[in-house]
Amino acid sequence: MGRRKKIVQECERLMDEPENIRNIAIAAHVDHGKTTLSDNLLAGAGMISDETAGEQLAMDTEEDEQERGITIDAANVSMTHEYEETNHLINLIDTPGHVDFGGDVTRAMRAVDGALVVVDAVEGAMPQTETVLRQALREGVKPTLFINKVDRLISELQEGPEEMQQRLLSVIHDVNELIRGMTQDMDDIDDWTVSVEDGTVGFGSALYKWGVSMPSMQRTGMDFGDIMEMERNDQRQELHERTPLSDVVLDMVCEHFPNPVDAQPRRIPRIWRGDDDSELAEQMRLVNEDGEVVFMVTDISMDPHAGEIASGRVFSGSLEKGQELYVSGTAGKNRVQSVGIYMGGEREEVEEVPAGNIAAVTGLKDAIAGSTVSSVEMTPFESIEHISEPVITKAVEAQNMDDLPKLIETLRQVSKEDPTIQIEINEDTGEHLISGQGELHLEVITQRIEKNQGIPVNTGEPIVVFREQPQEASDQVEGISPNRHNRFYISIEPMTDELVETIKLGEASMDMPEQERREALQDAGMDKDTSQNVEHIHGTNILIDDTKGIQHLNETMELVIEGLEEALDNGPLANEPVQGTLMRLHDARLHEDTIHRGPAQVIPATREAVHKALIDGQIKMLEPMQDVRIDVPNDHMGAASGEIQGRRGRVDDMYQEGDLMVVEGIAPVGEMIGFASDIRSATEGRASWNTENAGFEVMSDSLQREKIMEIRERKGMKLELPPSIDYI
């Protein structure tokens, strides 16, 4: 029997013992060594050879990942590890570190109970470290810390024991500060800070395959002095044999991460808004493998032979071939064709996957990333909210018209696999717009369409996504229907950042019980009366119905909302989406006769009222911004800060870190296109940098008119602004 077959059999045997299962994700800033670390763990579990571990990058299964040297897709693997004489099943997800693929990290966190956060010993906690930690803690996922690349402190930076200890302690301190800050308002989490004494911090070098933690030092009798000596004398192979990294990390996983039986009672109330007292809730809390099937899809991928594969977490029941299951948000049932587990890039079919495991399922044709799949109709899980929104768009068109149907199908598939991508399909013009998190995100997607699907495509220049937002409260304005028989009176006001954030994070939505929504909005600062009259939420905009006893309004409200959504999706300045607006419907005059207050009358009237009110509220253009951090040698610091300032950016901070200078600032996304090649030439290739989306900011007054005209021209709109927009 082959080694792989043995591992699969052992995994199958352990699936029924939720106490011995650990579902974990490895998360970190880009290039801090997650995938190299995963290789070590696979080698430790006997799945790849020890010699190639660290170079094989087994979890980067796509060609473009190997070429670029970064992880683009989250990859899953199941392995076994013996700890304290008990065999454990570890389901691991290796997640991307690049900010453009942050959506994959958010989705992976829904499937796991523990996150191994990897930090580079030299660079310390970076912006993306903070982001992945926040994503983990918001999902109720417990962190532990692994400080990687410790060999660089010894060999490159030649640090002595004192300095090295100080540096490592400061990394632990920074990570703990982040954890404390993020968990202080979470009642269901005790102290999740990490510490060397508890054994929740490990150190080592994924490249040279050695690692240590407090428990491993006690077990092997090795201390930092021995390690420094062996590392300096080039005895790395011996170091790896005496204290292998995989043992240290997998022991930490088995000891300190919760199993599904401990984790699910805490996580279910966080991610599911259904009835706590129901039998279904009880089955999920108890990880009952004989209960109703409840499966949360966190990822969709394509397999050339098997078609679509939905992977995710089984919270209750057991998944088996042939089951007929409901998929949230769609009618009818889907039939499960096969169930399996992942072995890196390969999928191994098994008879069944019980509760508490991560499964790969085929046959769920209606599922998308974020769907709830179950054997009974149920309240779906909370949608998986990714924090940043698309900021850059590219037009894609097929080079041959014959490929058009295939391209449309592929684009639909892409948005199914990655919900952080937005696709707009224009059947009339044959031009399709893809919006994503950044230049790299879109480049990877378009490359994969060409390579994997064999469709040659032309892509347009990247277009930046803007927003429109009112700056002050408006007066009441009147919108009149074309037949002049219906009138609507609306005013608008800008919302506070706290309210916008609450809606963005899904903490207040129309899907939740009214009482809960009301409380969430009041917590975010909305007054009690207003929160009781919320009629609709669209994007980050809220409609408040302040009318009293108007005849026929109930049956007309759907049309009012439709007109309102149209007005908000296409703002009055340049047809860009409107955000952060509170609208109040004060009064309405409606015609007695249904026929005279149909869609053709009500929709234009509300659209007109909303646009007039927005203009009265001094609506302005907002542009997306990015935080920029550049690490650069001293003599190139001027060139690096010049690159930010020359892009309408501002430098907020400069400080020394080790032998490098760090320049931190913020710049508009539109100006950052092409930044990679410019910063390389300006610093002779010595700079390393990273960007992170920083939301939208009002564009400076001097640029408003010029930018609005540019967008209007691109969209084929009239070039003169309505006379009422006289403030721009």
N, C-alpha and C positions, 0 to 999 in steps of 0.2 A: 504493500500500500504506500502511495506517494506521501511525502511530508505534508503537502498542501491538503490532501484528502483527510489526513489525520487531524490537521488543525480545524478543518470544517466540521468534522465529526465531534471534536472536543467542544467547539463553539455551540453546536446544536445541543449537546448534552447540558451545557451550562445555561442555556437560554431560559430553562424552567426554574432557575434559582435566582430570583431577583435580588436577594441579599448579596449575591456575589457578582452582580453586574455593576459596571461603572460606565456611564455615558459621558464622554469628555470631548472638549474641543481644545485645540492648541491655537492661541491667538496672540498676535504681536504686531508691532510696527513693521513696515516693509524691511526686508533684509536683516532681521534680527535672528534668523536661523530656525524658523519653525519647521520647514520642510526637511532640513538636514537632521533636525531633532527627531522628526517622525521616522526617518530612515533608520535611525538608531533603535527606535522602539520596535520597528518591524524586524530588524535583525535580531534583537533580543528575544523576540517571540518566535524566531526561527522561520520567518517568512521570506526574508531575502538574505543573501550571503553577507557575512560580517565584513568581508573585505571591501565590498562595494558600497556599504552603508555610508551615507554622507555625500557620496558622489552620484549615486544612482537617482536620487530625488524621485523615489518611486511614487510619491503622492502627486507629483506634477505629471498627470497622465497625458495631457495634450501636448502636441509638438510645440505649439507657440509658447507654452509655459517653459519648456526646456530651453527654447531659443532665447527667450527674454530673461530667463533666470528669475522669474517671479511666479507666485501662485496666482492663478486667475479664478479657478473654480474651487469651491470647497470640495475636498475629496474624503470619502469615508473608508474606514477599514475596521474589521473586527479581529481581535487577537486574544490570546489567553496568557495569563501570567500567574505563577504560583507565589503566593505571599502567605507567610505563617502557616505553611502546610495545607493551604486551601487554594484550589485553582479558581482564578477570577476571569470573567469574560469582560474585555475592555473594548467598547465601541468608540472609535476615535474619529474625529473630523478635523482635518488639517485645513485651516481657513486662510484666505488671502490677507496680506497686510497692507496692500496698496489701497489708498483712500477711495479710488474709483470703484473698487469691488467690495465696499463696505456692506452692501446689501446681503452678500453671501454670509458675512460674519453674523449679521443680525438674525438671519434665518437659521444658521447653524445653532445659535444659542437657544432657540426654541426646542431643539431636539435633545439637548444635553443637560446634565445637572452640575457639571464642574468645568471650569475653564483653567487650563494651564497657561498662564500669561508668561511669555518669554521676553526678557529684556536684555539688550546688549550691554555688557558690563562697561564698555568704553563710552557708549552714547547715552546710557541711562534711559529713564522713562521719557518717551517722545510723544508728540501730539497724538499719533495714532494709537499709542499704548493707552492713553487716556480714553480715546473713543471706544476701543474694544472692551476696556474695563466697564465703561458706562453701559455698553450694550449687554454685557454679561449680567451686571448687577440689576439692570432694569427687568431682565427676564428671571431674576431670582436664582442665578447660576453662581455657585461658590468658586472663588478664585484661589489658586496657589501660584507661587512665583518660581520661575527658573531663570537664574541669571547666567546667560550664555557668554561665550567668547572670553572666559576668564583667562585663557591662555594668552590673549593679547596683552593683558595687564602685566603678565609675567615676562613674556618674551619681547613684545614691542615696546611697551612703556617702561620696562625694567623697574617696576614698582617693588618696594620692600614690603614686608609683612604689615607694617603700620599703615602705610599709605593705602595698601590694597584693602585692608580692613575698613578704613575710613570710607573708601570709595564704595565698597559693597554695602556698607551700612547706610550710606546716603541714598543708594538706589532703593533699598528696602524702605527707608523712611519716606521717600517720594511716593512710592506705590501705596504705602499705607495711608498717607495723607489723602490720596485720591480716593481710596476705598472708604475712608472715614467720611469724607465730604459727601460721597454719593449715597452712603447708607444711613446717614443720620436720621432721615425722615422715614425709614422703612421699619415698620413695627415688627415684621415677621423675621427680621434678620438680627441675630445676636452680633457678637464681635467677629467680623470676618477678616480682620487684619492678619497679615502673614508674619511669621517669626521663625528665626533659625532654631530657637529652642524647641518650638512645637514640632519642628520637622516639616513646616509648610513652605520652606524656602530651600531650593536646591541650587548648586553652583556647578559649573563645568564647562566643557567645550564640546559642542555637538560635532565639530569637524574632526576632533581627535578622539571622540567617543569615550571620554571619561567624565565622571560626575561625582559630586559628594553632597551629603546633607548631614545634619547632626546625627540622625540614627545610623547612617552608613559609616560615619567616622567611628562611632562607638562599636559598630559591628566589625569593621576591618582594622581598627586600630590606627588608621592613617589620619594625619592632620594636615593643615595647610602647609606647614614647614616641609613635610615629606613631598607634598605635591609640587611645591615650588622647586624643590631640588630636582625631582624627576623631570619636570617640564623643562628646566634649564639644561639638564644633562641629555636632553633629547631622548628620554626613556618613555616616549609617549605610548608605545605599544604595551609596555609592561604596566604603565599607569592604567591603560584601558582594561587590561586583564585583571588587575587587582581591584579596581573599583569601576566596573562598567556602568556607563551612563544609563543604559536601559533599565538596569536593576534599581538604580537610585530613583529614577523618575516613576517607574511603574509601581514600586513600593509606595511612593508618596501618593500616587493615584489611588491605590487600594486602601491605604490607611486614612487619607484625609478627605477624599471626595465622597459625597453621600451616595448610597445606592438608591435605586428607584423607590424602594419601600419608605426610606426616610425622606426622599426629596419630593415625591408627588403630593403628599398631604400639604406641603408648604407651597408648591408651585401651582397646583390646580386653581386655588382662589385667585392667583395672580393673572392667569392667562385665560380663565374661563368665567363667564358671567352667568352661567346657568344656575339652577336651583341647588343650593348647597346641601339641602336635606334629601335630595332625590336619591334613588337607588343607584343611578348612573354615577353621581358624584362620589358615592361611597365606593363603587367598584373601581373608579379611577384612583381614589385615595389609597385603596388597598392593593393596587396593581393586580387586580383579579384576572387571572388568565382565562377563567371560565365565564367571565361576564360578557356584556355586550361589547362588540368591537368598536374601539375609538382610536382613530389613527390621524395624526396631524401631519400633513404633507409640508416638508420644509424645502424641498428641492425637486426640480423636474429636469431630467437630462435625456438626451437622445442616444439610443443604441442602434447602430445601423441594422442589426438583425432583429432585435426584440421590440423596436419602436420606443415609445415613451416610457421612461422609468420614473416612478414617483418614489422618492425616499423620504423618510420621516420617522417620527416616534410613535410607537404603539403605547397608548396610555392605559388601555384596558382590553380584555378579550384576547383572542389569538387570530392572527391573519392566516387564512389558508386559501389554496387555489380553489376557484369555483364559487367563492362567496359572492353574493349580490349585495352591494353596499351603496348607501346614499352618499352623494358628494354635495357638500353645502353649497347653496346658491344655484343648484341645477335641478331640473326635474328628472324623474326616473332614477334607475339604478345603474351602476357600472359593475361588470363582472370581473373578478380578479383572475388574471390568466396565470400568473406565477408569483411566488414570494421567494425572497432570497436575502442574503447578507452580502456586504461588500468585502472584497479582499483587494484593497487598493483599486486599480483600474478594472479589475474583473469582478463579475457578480456570480455568486455561487447559489444555485437554487436549493431550497430546503423545503421540508414538508410543511412546517408552520413556523410563524414567528410570534411568540407570546408577549404579553404586556411587559413593559419595562425595557424593550429592545429597540434598536434602530433597524428598520426594514427597508428593502428595495422591492417595489411592487410593480408589475406590469398589468395593463388592462384598465387602469383608471383614466379613461380618455377625457373625462370632463374636469379632472383635477388640475389646479394650478398651484404654484408655490403659495402656501397659506391656506389651502382648503382643509376642511374637517371632513374626514371620511368615516362613516359609522354604519352599524347594522340597524340602528333605529334612528328615526328623525330626532335631532337634538339641537340645542343652542350651539352654534359653532364657536370655536375658540376665538379669542380676540385676534384681530388681524395683526400681522407682524409689521409693526411700524418701523420703517427705516428713517433715521433722523434727517438726512439731507435729501433734497429733492433734485430732479434733473436740472442742470444749469447750461447744458450745451446741446445743440441740435445739428444734425447733418441730414441733407437730402440724399436719398439713395434711389437710383433708378437702374433697371435692368438694361444691359447693353443691347440685348436682342429682345424684341417685343414678345417672342415666343416664350421667353423665360418668365414673363410677368406673373402668370398664375402661380408658378413655383416660388417666385420671390415673395409674393403676398403670403403664401402659406408659411414660408420660412420665417418671415417677419412676425407673423402671429405666434409661431412656435417660440421665437426669441423672447417675446413679451411674456409668454407663459413660463419660460424657464427662469427669467430674471425680471421680477416685478419692478425693479428700480429703473428699468428701461421703459420709456413710453413710446408707443408707435402710433403714428397718424397715417392712415392709408387713404390716398386720394385716387379713387378708381378713375376719375375723369382725366386727370393730367398724367397719370402713370408715375407721379413723383411721390415718394413716401418719406416721411420725416421720422428719424430716430432721435430721441432725446435721452441723454445719459448723464453720468456723474462727472465726466471729464473727457479730455481728448483721447486718452489711452483707452478708456472704456469703449468709446465708439470705434476706435481703430481696431480693437480686438474683435468686436462684433462683426464689423464689415469684412475683416479678413476671414473670419470663420464662415461667413455666408459664401464667400468665394471658394474657399478651400474645401469645406466639408460638403457643401451642396453643389459645388461646381457651377455656380451661377456668376458669370462675369458682371460686375456692377460698376457704375460710375458714381462717385460720391462728390457732393458739393463741398464748398468751403464750410468749416464749422460756423454755426450761427449761435450767438449767445441768447439765452432765454431771459426776457425781462419780466418785470411785474409792474402793476400800477397800483397806487395806494393813495387815498385821500389824506390830507395833512391836517384838516380841521373839521369841525362839525358843520353841516350845511343847514340852511333853512328848509322849511317844508316846501317841496315842489310838487307841481301837478303834472301827471302824465295823462294825455287824452287819447282815446282810441280813434282810429281813422273815421269811424262813423259818428264821432263826437258824442256818443250816448253813454260812454263809460269813462269814469275818471278815478285816478288813484293818487293819493297824497302820501309822499314818502320823504323821509329825511335820513341822512346817513351821518355816522361819526366814526373816527378811527378807533380801533380796539387797542387795548394795552398789549404789550409784548407777552405778558403773563397769560392772558386769555388766548392769544394766538398759539402760544406754546402748548397750552392745555388741549386745544383742538388738534394740533399737529401730532401730538403723542397719542391721540386716540383716547384721552382721558375723559373727553366729553363728546358724545356722538349721538346721532338720532337713533342708533340701533339699541341703545341701552335704556333701561327703565327710566321713566321721567324723573322720579325722585333722585336717582343716582346722578343723572345728568345735571339736575338743578344744583345739587350739592357741589359737584365738581366745578361748575361755573361760578358758584358763590365763593368757593375756596380760592378761585383765581381772581376774585375781586369784582364780580358782577353783582349789582344790587338785587335784592330778593324779588322785587316786582318784575324786573326785566327778565330774570331767569325763569319766571313762571310762564312767560309768554313766548318762549322760543318756538318758532313755527318750523324753521328749517335751517340746516347748516350745509353750506356748499363750499368746499375747499376750506379756507380759513375765514369764511364770511358767515355772518349769522343774520337771519331775518327774525325780527320781533313783530308779533301781531298785536298792535295796541288799539285795534278797533273795538267798538262796542256794538253788539247786536245789529250787524248789517245783514239785511236780507240777501239771500243767494250767495253770500261770500264763501260759505263752506264749499259749495259745489264748484266755485270758480277758482278756489285756492290753488288747485293743481296747475292751472294755466298761469296764474300769477307767478308761481315758483318757476315754471318753465321760462317765462319772459325774463325773470330775475337771473336765472342761471345763464341765459344767453348774454345778458348785459354784463355779467361778471366774467364770463369766459373771454369776452372780447371787449376790453375796456375802451373808453371813449378816446383815449389819446392815440393808440396805435394797435388796437385789437389784441393787446397782451392781457394775460389773466390779472384780475383784480384780487388783492389779498388784504386781510386784516380790517374788514369793513363791517360795522354793525348797522343794519338797515331797519328802520322802523316804518311799518305801514300804519299811518295814523287814521286814515279814513278812505272810503271808496264809495263812488256812486255807480250803481250798476243798473242796466236796462232790465225792465221786468221780463222781457221775452228772451228765452234761452238763445234763440237764433241770433239775436243782436249782441250777445256777449260771448261769442265763440272764440276759438284760438286766434283767428285773423284780427280780432279786435283787442282782446285782453293782452296777448303777448307783446305786440308793439307798444301798447300803452305803458305796461310796466317797464319795458326796456327803456323807453324814453324817460320815464320818471327816474329810474336808477341812474342813467347817464347824466341827466340834468343835475341830480343831487350830488353826484360824484364831482362834477365840474364845479359846482358851488362850494364843495368841500376842498377845493384846490388840489385836485388829484395830480400826482406827479409820477414820473418814471423811476423805478428802482432797478438797480443793476446788481447781478450776483457778485459776491466778493469771495476772495480766498485768503486764508491766513497763509503766509509764506515763512518758512524757516530755512535759512541757508547756513551750512557749516563750512567754513572756508579758512585756509591759512591766513595769518595776519596780513601778509603783503597783498592779498587780493581782496581785502575787506572793502576797500573803497569801490572797486569794480562791482562787487556783489550788491552793496547797498544802492549803487547807481542804477543797477538793473531794476530794482524795485521802484525807485523814485522816478525813473524814466518811463514807467508804465502807469502813471497817475496813482502810484501807490504811496504808502507812507511807512517809514521805518519806525517801529515803536520801541525797539530795544536792541542793544548790542552788548554782548558780554563774552568774557573768556571762558572756555570750558576745555580743560586739558591743554593741548597745544593748538587748539583751533579757536577761531572767533565764531560766535553765533550771531547771526543777524535775523531779527524777527520783525515781520511787518504784515501789511495787508494790502491787497491790490485787486482791481476789478478782473473778473474772469476773462472778459473780452480782450483785455490787454495782455493776458498771460498766455495767449495762443503763441506758440513758437518760442516760449521761454526756455525750454530745455536746450535748444541749440545755442541760443544767445548767451546763456549763463556759462555754458561750456567754453565758448570762445573767449568770453570776458575774463574767465578765471583760469584759462589754459587747462581746462578739464579737472581742476583741483577741488571744485566745490561739490558738496552733496547737498541736496535740498529736498524739501517735501512741502506739499500744499494740502490744505484742508478746506473744505467749503465752509464759508463763514456767514451764510445767509445773504439777505438782500439789504442794500443801503440806498437811500435817496441819492440820485445822481446830481452832481453840482448844477446849479441853475444855468450856468453859462453853456452847458452841453445839452440841456433838455431839448430845446427846439431842434437842434441839428440831428440828434439821435432819433427823435420822433419822426422827423422827415425821412431819414434814411430807412427806418423800418416801414413807414407807410409806402415808400416807393418800392421796397422789396416785395411788399404784399400786394402791390397794384391798387392801393387805395388812393382816394383824392388827396392831392398834396396840400390843399389849404385846410387849416384847422377851423372848426366852428368858431365864429366870432366871440362866443362866450368864454373861450379859453384864452383870455387876454393877458393872463398872469405869467404865461411862459414866453 
